[in-house]
Amino acid sequence: MDWIKQIIECKKGNWESPGSLGQKIKKIRMLHRYTQKELGVMCGFSLSSADVRIAQYEKNKKIPREKILKAMCNALGVGEGALVHADMLSYQEMFYALFDMEDFHGLHPVKKEDGYYLRFGSDSIINDFLEEWYKMYQKYPRPRGDDEEEKYTLCRYEYPNEIAVVSQYELLKRKALQAEIENLQLKINDLENENKGD
């Protein structure tokens, strides 16, 4: 089983989490079939050091500076959110990520007869994304061959998520404005009802 191999490799210190920045760079580079040297040159490194620099990033020996990370995203054709370090190896990190999603998107657990599920609040922008993700997922139904799996994975990394550009602050501000609009509409309705009664 793959997960048993991963635990053994992790204990040996040879395994890198697929959610680590380095592993994401490597995965997307390989999906595009670029060599480390090719990607390094596209990021602006000299021909003599390009492959060494990319290898250091992929092994998480070095973390690319913001300017290099942007160049890498451009070269790979992905948004900056695609190269966020999201190591879910630690259960504690994963649990706190879910708690953060509860705070920002109304995520909450739901119990059904056949198990537990996660549900987002009805006003969460995530629901629009889930609809798009579902369509993307249906486009490449399981079981997938290697070619379809590569296409699906690349499709996810290249997902044109304009939402990612919007900061959490802007999303909260929009929610507050929407609530204010709804309150004003209620007041208007109350005034109209009072005028009808007169």
N, C-alpha and C positions, 0 to 999 in steps of 0.2 A: 504494500500500500504506500502511496506517495507520502501521506502524512507521517508515517512511521520513519521513512527515509529522511524526511525533513527534520524530525526531532533528533535523530541520530546525528545528522550533519550539523544541526544547530549546536548540539552538545560538543561536537568536535571543533566548532568554531568555523566550519567551512560553508555554512548555509547562510544565505542572505534572504531576508524577507522579500516576497514579491512586491510588497507595498513600499519598500525603501526607494528613495530617489534614484540610487544607482541602478537598481533592478528595473525600474520603470524606463530609464534612459536606454538601457540595454534592450529591453523588450521592444520598445517602439523603433529603435534603430534597426533591430533585426527584422521586424515586420516590413520595414522599408527596404530591407536588403542592402543597407549601407555598411561599409566596413568602418571600423573605429577611425581610421585615417580619413576617410571621406567625410564623416560627420565632423571630425575635428577641423578639417580645412574649411568646411561650410560655416563653422563657428568662428573662424578667423585665426586659428592657430597655424603656425608654420608647418610646412610639410614634414619637417624632421621631428617635431614634437606632437603633432596632432593625435596620433594613435595612443601615445603614452598618456596624454592629458585625459582623453576620453576613457581609457582603461582605469585611471585613478578615480574618476567620477563613478564609473559603473561598479567599482569595488567598494564604493563609499569611503575611499581613503581620503578624498578631498570633496568639499562641497563647492559647486560652482557659484561664483559671485553673480549678483543680479543681472549684470550686463551679459555675461556668458550664458546664463540660464535663458534669457530672452532670445539670444541668438540661437540657442539650441532648440527652443520651441519653434522659432521661425523655420529653422532647417528641417525639423521633423514634421512641420505642418500641424502643430497642436497648440491649444491654448495653454497659458501658464498654469492653469488649474490641473492640467493633466500630469504635471511633474511635481505635484505636492507630495512631500514625504507622508505616507499614510501607513505606517507599520502597524498592522493589526495583530502582530504576533503576541503582544501583551494583551491579555483579556481586560486588564484594568483600563488601558488606553481605549480599547474598543467600547467598553461600558461608558466611559466618560464622553466619548464621541456621541453615543446614543443619547446621553443626558443633555448634551449641548443641542442636539437636534430636537429634543423635547422643548427646550427653552425657546429656540428660534422658529421651530416649524410645527409645534404642537404634536410631535411624535408621542405615541403612548401605546402600551401593550394592551392587547385584546385577547381574551380567552374564548376559544371556540371548542366544540366537542372534540375535534381532532388535534388540538394543540394550541400554541400561543402564536400570535401574529402581531405585527407592528402596523399602526395606522397613523397617518398624518392628519393634522387638523384640516377642516374643510377649506379654510382660507389660505392654506400654505401654497406657496409658489411651487413647491415640490410636486404637487399633484399634476401640474401641467407637464413637468419633466417626466414623471412616471408614465404618463400617457404616451409621450414620445419614445421613451425607453421601451415600453411594451411593444410599440409598432416596430422598432428596431429589432427587438428580440424575436418577434414573429417573422421578420424578413429572413432570419437565419435560424429556422427551427431545429431542435435537437432530434435525433443525433446528427451532429455536424461532422463532416469530413475535415481533414486538416486545412484545406483551402478555405472552406466556409468559416472555420474557427478563426483563421487569420483575418479574414475579411470582417467578421463580427468584432473581433478585438480591436482592429484598426479603426473601425467605424466608431467604437466607443471612445477611443482616445482622440479622434478627430471631431468629435461631437461639437458642432458649432454653438456653444452655450453662451449666448449673449448675457444670460442671467448671471454668469460668473463674474462679469464685469461690474455688476451692481454690488456695492458693498452692503454688509449687514446693516450698517447705519441707515443707508438709503432705504432698504427694505422695511426697517422698523418705522422710519419716517412716513413711508407710503401707507403702512398699516394704520398709523396714528391719524393720518389725513383721511383715510377711508372711514375710520370710526367717527371722526368729526363730521364727515359728510352724512353718515347714517344718522347721527344725533340731530343734525340740522333738519334732515328730512322728517324725522319724528316730530320735531317742533313745528314744522310747516304743516304736517298732517293734523296735529293738535289744534293749531290756529284755524285751519280750514273747518275742522269739526265744530269748533266754538262758534265760528261765523255762521255755519249752517243752523245751529241751535238758536241763534238770535232772531 
